[in-house]
Amino acid sequence: IQFTKNEELLIESLLEQCRDGSINTDELSKDLSSQLLELEQTNINDLIASEKVIKNVINDLDSILNQVKQVDEWLSRYNLQLKSMKKYINKINSENETLEINNKKKEISIEEEIKEDMM
């Protein structure tokens, strides 16, 4: 156990008084009881203060967790929209390819008709 300088001086003083026989045990008991009550009150206050801090941290963590859940939900909806857009784009591309093939066929057909008419 490490003592502060004041605690060391107090202990030395008490030991000196015990050696001299000049100590009043009733008074010493009252002083020690009073100091003990002060220390207990300080400990209780520290516990209450730390409990408030812990509650604040827990509340902050709950708030952050809720925000993370909201972001996750938003990302899920966004992902669904992107998938839907991808399907739509693929459909348009497919239709476009079909139109291009049909146009090519028509061009070839027109070219063949022109050749036949020229003959």
Secondary structure, DSSP 8 states (H G I E B T S, - for coil): ----HHHHHHHHHHHHHHHHT---HHHHHHHHHHHHHHHHHHHHHHHHHHHHHHHHHHHHHHHHHHHHHHHHHHHHHHHHHHHHHHHHHHHHHHHHHHHHHHHHHHHHHHHHHHHHHH-
